[in-house]
Amino acid sequence: MTLRERVKDALGNILLVAASITICYAVAEFAFFRFMLPYMSLNILPHLPDRAAYFMQSSKSHFVPRDYIVLVGDSYAQGMGDWLYANGADQSKPHHSANVLHDLLGTDVVSVGRAASGSAEGMVLRVTRVYDDSYCYLFPHIAEPKHMLIYFYEGNDLDDNYKLLDHQVRPDGGDLRPQIDRFLDEHYAARNGWRCHGHFGDMLFRMARYLVKYRNLKWELPDQPAEQEVIIGNRPHGAWQLNIPSLALDEKQTEASVIVYERSLMWLRQRFPNVPMTVVYIPSPATMYRHAADRVISHEIYLPITDPSRVGKEKLFNGRVFPVSAIYKKSQKICELIRGITLAQGIDFIDTRLTFRTAAAQRPMHGPKDWNHLNEYGYRVLGSYLAKRFGAPAADACDDRWDATDAVMSLQSPARSNPGAH
């Protein structure tokens, strides 16, 4: 056999192997997502890509949600916190506000929230991953929701937005708005015809990574030291380091971060012009409590980059100390900025701070281990409050008061939920 013939045979064998692998992969992904996924345990949810995870949630009664509410945002919309960890991270059990809303309103509720998402990731990237791959044959058609609840978390959303500017948008000093719009369109909202075929491989990679790195991980947070005290029930109560409302950002940096929110919300409004939307303003833990001292110890505060050569080398800092008065003042400032932008786009706005502060004065809304996400009581208060206000117009003023005995009426012992079917 000549060299030419051997090369030809080798190429033929390579093509045959490649074709066999491709066909096997296509059959496997189609069989798994179209036929097996509805019967899988919800415990596989952490390993699923965004579009598949949309169908596998405990806060709905149908595999394909019907006439449903969608939660958009970061870890608060995803449901991180002690309630989840107390269940051993079993997401088939109730663990956040989506479950409470599902039970109280009797409607399907789906979250597309993801931890560490700023405004652009939460409102554009995550939403695109779920809703703008409708051509993908692997999944059933996804209808538009009947309502969107957009969680804005005061504790780090603006930090995440400025981090996006530092790391990815890299403004050139000109008008920031068109630069953000261009980034969103080209990177976060861009459709990709190959993405449909990446879901199965993504899932296999996640599972393999889990087996290698986390198979012996126990879903239990370590006890955190009580480094400061907040006032609960008129008594000091130990707390860990707390998220604060972006005090490391100066006025100009805060405004730039708010513009990221504005452009992301505008993109979402244009993407779903006929879907009613409500922005839910969620305060940082440091804003929610009265404090025993005149300073707060912060958790994971982002310090903006001043040296371009340090991009990618910076980190979030713990243990910085800030005055309590500055925290409350910055909270009010951020709330007013977010409210103004939200209402200007014809979107409803709910400020939860008064309700949360009234509830937090009686019982801890966070912890005892994770002091930067709501616990079961906190999520029940949030879900119950939103259920009471659902469907009514909302244009809340940014209410910086502390005491309102009727603010949590009937929320003292929110109704217990059950997992529901998926």
C-alpha positions, 0 to 999 in steps of 0.5 A: 500500500502506497503512502497516499493510500495509507493517508487516505485510509487513516483520514477515512477512519478518523472521519468515521470515528468523528461521525460516530462520536457526533451521532452518539453525542446527538442521540444522547443529548436528545434522549437525556433532555427530551425524555429523561430530564422530566423524571430526574431528581432535582438534586442534579439541578446544580449540574445543569446549564441555565436552560435545563435548570429552568425546568427543574425547580421545586416552586412549580406544579408543571415540568413546563411552567404555565402562567408563571412568575419568573424571578430575576437577579442574583443569589437572593433570586436563586435562594442561597442561604441557611434555609437551603443549607439546613436542607443539605442543599437539597433543592427539591425542598423549599428553600427560598421566596419562590417556594413561598410565592408558589404556595401563597399565590397558587401559581408556578414560580421559576427563578433564573437567578444566579449567585454573583450576578450583577445587573447585566448578568442577571437581566441580560446574560441569564435571561438570554441563556434561558429565553433566547435559545428557543430554536433549540430542539432539545427542550420544550417551548418556553412561553413568556412569563405573566410577571417578572420580579427583578430582585435588586440587591443593595449589598453587592449589585453595584459592586458587581456592575463596577467590576464588569466595567473594570474587567470587561467593558473597559470604558474609553472615557466617552459616553458610557451608555452606548459602550455598555449597550454594545457590550451587552448586545455583542457578548451577553445577548448574542445568540449562538447556534452552537449553544444548543449542542453545548448543554449536554457537554456542559452538564457532563463537565460540571458533573465530572468537576463535582466528582473530582473536586466536591464529591466529599464536600458536606453541604454545611457552612462552618460556624462564623465568629460573631465579630459585631453585634446587631440589635434584635429584640432590644438586645445585642445579637452576635453577627458575622461580617456583613454586606454593605451598600457599596461604600467603597464606590465614590459618587462617580463610580456609583453613578457608572454602576447605576448606568449598568443597571439602567441599560440592563433594565432597558434591554430587559424591558425591550426584550419583553415589552408585554410582560409586567415587571416589578423591581424589588429593592432588597437591602444589605444586611448592614442596612437592615439592622440597628447596630450596637456600635457605631461601625460595621465590619464589612464582608467582600467589599469590592475596591475599584481598580486604580492601576490597569496592570492590576486587572484580574489580580484584585480581590474582594476584601473582608473586615473593612470598617465603615460608619453606621451612619454612612451605611444608612445614608448610602442605602437611601442614595442607592434606593433613590437612584434605582427607583428613579431609573425604574419608574422612568421605564414604566416598571413598578418598584417595591422598597422592602427596607421598612418591612425587613427592618421591622421584621429584623427588629424581632428575629434574625433575618440572616444566619446563624451561619450565613449572615449575607443571605436570608434565612428561612424566616427572611425568605418567608417574610420576603415571599409573604410580603410580595404575595400580598402586593402581587398584582397591584401597582407599585411606585414605593417611595424610598422609605428610610424609616425604622418603626412601623408595627403594621409593616409586617402584619400577618408576617410574624409566622408566615405560612409554611410551604411544601415542596410542590411537584415539578 
